[in-house]
Amino acid sequence: MSNLFDYELPEVDSENFVTLLQNPNVEIKRIVSNTLKTPQEFLDKTKDEWVVLLKGCAKLEINGIVHKLKAGDTLFIPANTKHTLLKTKKVVVWLAVYIKKEGNR
């Protein structure tokens, strides 16, 4: 058994990604962000992404819209959608589910 909140804290202004489960179509990761001040840009061309913020607060920009997320908030990010994590307040813990798009198997 494992606990989502047992993690090593990354250095300030960085993130750690840990794969918790993976199969050919789905990957689940725990992401820990530590006081991000430098925007982080992401783009996955082959996978949809669903995230839930488990702890903390964050600002994420998608298609020019800034989403202010707090614990319990979820967000769906379609494949091939550029998104930028603008900043986090202190430590943020995410659960991210990546789902391969049909035709990308």
HELIX and SHEET records of a PDB file:
SHEET    1   A 4 SER A  14  GLN A  22  0                                        
SHEET    2   A 4 VAL A  26  ASN A  34 -1                                        
SHEET    3   A 4 HIS A  83  LYS A 100 -1                                        
SHEET    4   A 4 GLN A  40  PHE A  42 -1                                        
SHEET    1   B 5 SER A  14  GLN A  22  0                                        
SHEET    2   B 5 VAL A  26  ASN A  34 -1                                        
SHEET    3   B 5 HIS A  83  LYS A 100 -1                                        
SHEET    4   B 5 LYS A  47  ILE A  62 -1                                        
SHEET    5   B 5 ILE A  65  LYS A  70 -1                                        
SHEET    1   C 5 SER A  14  GLN A  22  0                                        
SHEET    2   C 5 VAL A  26  ASN A  34 -1                                        
SHEET    3   C 5 HIS A  83  LYS A 100 -1                                        
SHEET    4   C 5 LYS A  47  ILE A  62 -1                                        
SHEET    5   C 5 THR A  74  ILE A  77 -1                                        
END                                                                             
